[in-house]
């Protein structure tokens, strides 16, 4: 009888330990969340466009390549679209391209929610400024950047919104179109550096 009780108690402890380990595994913060701006929207704010080029299509291409690259480097990454659900992550990055009524008046810019996010934003800016040869706007220069809706939904230690260039500007489009994969790799390298991984990107 006593042996049965001891065996039952040990089995119960094992079950509780396994349950705790599974709980910690599935509730731990995600490493990186990558959002393709406007993805999945058919009405409302569906993004900018220039002729046959749609911002959302480029957002998806870049976001997919960033996620693919980070996963290949062993960094747990989740890809999402415009519809966000509450989730906890160490880093969140929203991918966008800008548009302007006065063509070629905009360019690259960054949005962020706090000082911790600003440090990541500045790291990205330093990297992209060396590569992107067009205009840069001030940080958080629009309400959509400063008060991005995702900040209230995703609980991230660092959350930045990237505007990678102006698709309503022919010169920028011509430069960006063949370089979208390189831009994605630069983003992935910046994120990876936050996890102690230094990656070199071959620039085209």
C-alpha positions as CSV (number, residue, x, y, z in Angstrom):
1,X,0.0,0.0,0.0
2,X,2.8,2.4,0.9
3,X,4.7,1.5,-2.2
4,X,1.6,2.3,-4.3
5,X,1.3,5.7,-2.7
6,X,5.0,6.5,-3.2
7,X,4.7,5.4,-6.9
8,X,1.6,7.5,-7.3
9,X,3.3,10.5,-5.7
10,X,6.3,10.2,-8.0
11,X,4.1,9.8,-11.1
12,X,2.2,12.9,-10.1
13,X,5.4,14.9,-9.6
14,X,6.6,13.8,-13.1
15,X,3.3,14.8,-14.7
16,X,3.4,18.2,-12.9
17,X,7.0,18.7,-14.0
18,X,6.2,17.9,-17.7
19,X,3.2,20.1,-17.6
20,X,5.2,23.0,-16.2
21,X,7.9,22.5,-18.9
22,X,5.3,22.5,-21.6
23,X,3.7,25.6,-20.2
24,X,7.0,27.5,-20.1
25,X,7.8,26.4,-23.6
26,X,4.5,27.6,-25.1
27,X,4.3,30.8,-23.1
28,X,7.8,32.0,-23.5
29,X,8.2,35.2,-25.5
30,X,8.7,34.8,-29.2
31,X,12.1,35.9,-30.4
32,X,11.0,37.9,-33.4
33,X,7.7,39.0,-34.9
34,X,7.8,40.2,-38.6
35,X,4.8,42.0,-39.9
36,X,4.1,42.7,-43.6
37,X,2.1,46.0,-43.5
38,X,-1.4,46.0,-45.0
39,X,-1.2,42.3,-45.8
40,X,-4.7,40.7,-45.8
41,X,-6.6,44.0,-46.1
42,X,-9.1,44.5,-48.9
43,X,-10.8,47.7,-47.6
44,X,-9.6,50.7,-45.6
45,X,-5.9,51.3,-45.5
46,X,-4.6,48.9,-48.1
47,X,-1.3,50.8,-48.6
48,X,0.3,53.0,-51.3
49,X,0.6,52.2,-55.0
50,X,2.4,53.4,-58.1
51,X,1.1,52.2,-61.4
52,X,1.1,48.4,-61.1
53,X,3.3,48.4,-58.1
54,X,1.5,47.9,-54.8
55,X,3.2,48.6,-51.4
56,X,1.6,45.5,-49.9
57,X,3.2,43.2,-52.4
58,X,6.6,44.6,-51.7
59,X,5.9,44.5,-47.9
60,X,5.1,40.8,-48.2
61,X,8.2,40.0,-50.3
62,X,10.6,41.7,-47.9
63,X,8.9,40.4,-44.8
64,X,9.0,36.8,-46.1
65,X,12.7,37.1,-46.9
66,X,13.5,38.6,-43.5
67,X,11.6,35.8,-41.7
68,X,13.2,33.1,-43.9
69,X,16.7,34.4,-43.3
70,X,16.3,34.7,-39.6
71,X,14.9,31.2,-39.3
72,X,17.8,29.9,-41.3
73,X,20.1,31.5,-38.7
74,X,18.3,29.7,-35.9
75,X,16.3,32.7,-34.7
76,X,12.6,31.8,-33.9
77,X,10.6,34.1,-36.1
78,X,6.8,34.5,-36.8
79,X,5.3,36.1,-39.9
80,X,2.1,38.0,-39.6
81,X,-0.1,40.3,-41.6
82,X,-2.1,43.4,-40.9
83,X,-4.5,41.7,-38.5
84,X,-2.5,41.3,-35.2
85,X,-3.3,39.2,-32.2
86,X,-1.9,39.7,-28.7
87,X,1.5,38.1,-28.5
88,X,4.7,38.6,-26.6
89,X,8.0,38.9,-28.4
90,X,11.5,40.2,-27.8
91,X,11.6,42.1,-31.1
92,X,8.8,43.2,-33.5
93,X,9.3,44.8,-36.9
94,X,6.7,46.1,-39.2
95,X,7.6,46.4,-42.9
96,X,6.3,49.2,-45.0
97,X,7.1,51.4,-48.0
98,X,5.9,55.1,-48.1
99,X,3.9,57.0,-50.6
100,X,3.6,60.7,-51.2
101,X,1.1,62.9,-53.1
102,X,4.1,65.1,-54.1
103,X,6.2,62.5,-55.7
104,X,9.8,62.0,-54.5
105,X,9.3,64.1,-51.4
106,X,9.5,61.2,-49.0
107,X,11.9,58.3,-48.7
108,X,13.0,56.1,-45.8
109,X,11.9,56.6,-42.2
110,X,11.5,54.8,-38.9
111,X,8.8,54.7,-36.2
112,X,9.3,53.4,-32.6
113,X,7.4,53.3,-29.3
114,X,10.0,53.9,-26.6
115,X,13.7,54.4,-25.8
116,X,14.5,50.7,-25.9
117,X,13.0,50.5,-29.4
118,X,14.9,53.7,-30.4
119,X,18.2,51.9,-29.9
120,X,17.2,49.2,-32.4
121,X,15.9,51.9,-34.8
122,X,19.1,53.8,-34.7
123,X,21.1,50.6,-35.4
124,X,18.9,50.0,-38.4
125,X,19.2,53.6,-39.6
126,X,23.0,53.4,-39.4
127,X,23.0,50.3,-41.6
128,X,20.4,51.5,-44.1
129,X,21.7,55.0,-44.5
130,X,25.0,53.6,-45.9
131,X,23.0,51.8,-48.6
132,X,19.8,53.8,-49.4
133,X,20.8,56.8,-51.5
134,X,17.6,58.8,-51.2
135,X,15.7,61.0,-48.7
136,X,15.4,60.3,-45.0
137,X,12.5,61.6,-42.9
138,X,12.7,62.4,-39.2
139,X,11.9,59.6,-36.8
140,X,8.2,59.2,-36.0
141,X,7.4,62.0,-38.5
142,X,3.7,60.8,-39.0
143,X,1.1,59.8,-36.5
144,X,1.0,56.3,-38.0
145,X,4.7,55.9,-37.2
146,X,4.6,57.5,-33.7
147,X,1.4,55.8,-32.6
148,X,1.4,52.6,-34.7
149,X,-1.6,50.5,-33.9
150,X,0.5,47.4,-33.4
151,X,2.2,48.9,-30.3
152,X,-1.0,48.4,-28.3
153,X,-1.5,44.8,-29.4
154,X,1.9,43.3,-29.5
155,X,3.9,43.2,-26.3
156,X,7.5,43.6,-27.5
157,X,10.6,44.7,-25.7
158,X,11.6,46.5,-29.0
159,X,9.1,47.4,-31.7
160,X,10.0,49.4,-34.8
161,X,8.2,50.3,-38.0
162,X,10.3,50.6,-41.1
163,X,9.4,52.7,-44.1
164,X,11.9,51.4,-46.7
165,X,11.5,54.0,-49.4
166,X,8.8,55.8,-51.5
167,X,7.1,53.7,-54.1
168,X,5.4,56.8,-55.6
169,X,8.9,58.0,-56.7
170,X,10.1,56.5,-60.0
171,X,13.8,56.9,-59.2
172,X,13.4,55.1,-55.8
173,X,11.2,52.4,-57.3
174,X,13.8,51.7,-60.1
175,X,16.5,51.5,-57.4
176,X,14.6,49.4,-54.9
177,X,12.9,46.8,-57.2
178,X,16.0,44.7,-57.9
179,X,17.3,45.2,-54.4
180,X,14.4,44.0,-52.2
181,X,16.1,40.8,-51.2
182,X,19.2,42.7,-50.2
183,X,17.1,45.2,-48.2
184,X,15.5,42.2,-46.4
185,X,18.9,40.7,-45.6
186,X,20.1,44.0,-44.1
187,X,17.0,44.0,-41.9
188,X,17.6,40.4,-40.9
189,X,21.3,41.2,-40.1
190,X,20.3,44.2,-37.9
191,X,17.8,42.0,-36.0
192,X,20.3,39.1,-35.7
193,X,22.8,41.4,-34.1
194,X,20.4,41.8,-31.2
195,X,20.9,38.1,-30.5
196,X,24.7,38.2,-30.8
197,X,24.8,37.0,-34.4
198,X,26.9,39.1,-36.7
199,X,26.0,38.5,-40.4
200,X,27.6,40.0,-43.4
201,X,25.4,41.1,-46.3
202,X,26.6,41.2,-49.8
203,X,25.3,44.5,-51.2
204,X,24.1,44.9,-54.8
